[in-house]
Amino acid sequence: MSSVRGWRSVASQGAVEVMVVVVIFEKALDEPKYCSMYAQLCKRLSEEAPNFDPPDGPCTYNRLLLSKCQDEFERRRRASEAWDGADGATLTPEQYEERSAAKRKMVGNLRFIGELGKLEIIHESILHRCIQQVNLLNLLPESDRTKEKLADLLEDRDLSFLFPLLRIQSDLWRALVSDPTPHTLYKYIKDTLDVEHHTAPGFINALMTVLVKYITQETTLASGCDPTVIPEKLVTEQEQELLAKFKPVLQAFLHDHLQLQVTAVYALQVFTYTHNFPKGMLLRWFVNLYDLEIIEEDAFLTWKEDLSQDYPGKGKALFQVNQWLTWLQETEEDDEEEEDAQ
């Protein structure tokens, strides 16, 4: 009889803690400006709420909170993404309110789990795994979907700590435009960016994107150039010279880092995709990056075989450079055979 009463007590305690977690979560999403306070409450409860042992194993307040975080995040993500294709569509007032509420709750959810992460209630790896599932740009109005606007939103919601590299692209661009010399850009990176970020894919993506943008704006995509025709030889030579000028900066962060070189290739792919693949640009840049020994052949071939769907335009990009990649692969195989024969 005592064991039955004990089980009822455990079950009751468990039910109460589940209800507490649910209530706190709902309040945090409905009142995002108080997320910090609700996270502090969770911290206090995680330290003081006792464990209880249901038949399927021990349970703690933290485990309940983590489970709720993951379930709620997935639910909010699906609710928000359900409206991603509605931009430009005619919505009823009710549908518009539903869409706004879904995206507002998603931002609230991000802010709350961010606060839980600050207090180390949620492990950093779990936090970032949740965030990576969300296309954060889709939380913004269609006209504002830029990394700069997203950075402003996250800063306003006190979530910048989750994305330390998000603003780096706009910062790098401002630094480069104000003084377009390799030494100054390299010094700026060294002085402003933590060393651990130097090997982060996000930083490499930003650096490559900024340099490609600057070099092409000064040469082959300058005002008045027609991107639908191959640029004149003089202009492409100027493009190559400018890339060679910034070669030391790229090599400083890419040398002997195969996967980061692959990231740089993807950044180039996305840039050409967003500019509707200017005629001849991708192949020209592949050749120049290879000839200048900025990107190694193994990186190009890894990019070719990679099946990632995270970067748009891969199919068309492959079509444009496939013949050159075949030549590169055959050349590498010939070199290996010659080495084996010696």
Number of C-alpha atoms within 10 A of each C-alpha: 6 7 8 9 10 11 16 13 13 17 16 13 18 20 11 12 20 15 12 16 20 17 11 17 24 15 13 23 20 16 13 21 14 14 25 20 14 20 23 15 13 23 17 11 16 18 12 10 14 12 16 19 14 14 9 6 7 10 14 17 23 19 15 17 23 19 13 16 23 16 12 17 21 16 12 22 22 15 18 24 18 12 18 15 9 13 12 7 7 9 12 9 9 9 13 14 12 15 20 15 15 21 22 18 23 26 22 23 24 25 24 26 26 26 21 25 19 17 15 11 19 19 13 15 9 14 18 14 11 17 17 10 11 19 12 16 15 19 22 14 11 12 8 13 14 14 16 16 16 20 21 16 16 20 14 10 18 14 21 18 12 19 15 15 20 20 18 21 21 16 17 20 19 13 16 19 12 11 11 15 13 16 12 14 21 17 11 15 19 12 10 10 14 10 11 7 13 16 14 14 18 20 25 25 22 21 24 21 22 21 21 18 16 19 19 19 14 15 19 24 20 14 9 7 15 13 17 11 11 15 19 10 10 10 18 18 14 16 23 19 14 17 22 18 12 18 16 16 19 21 16 12 19 22 15 12 14 17 16 22 29 25 21 27 25 23 23 22 21 20 21 19 18 11 10 12 19 19 16 15 20 21 18 15 18 18 17 18 20 16 12 14 14 23 26 19 19 16 19 22 15 14 20 18 9 11 9 9 8 8 11 15 18 20 8 13 20 18 9 17 17 14 12 14 19 13 11 18 16 12 13 14 12 12 12 11 11 10 9 8 7 5
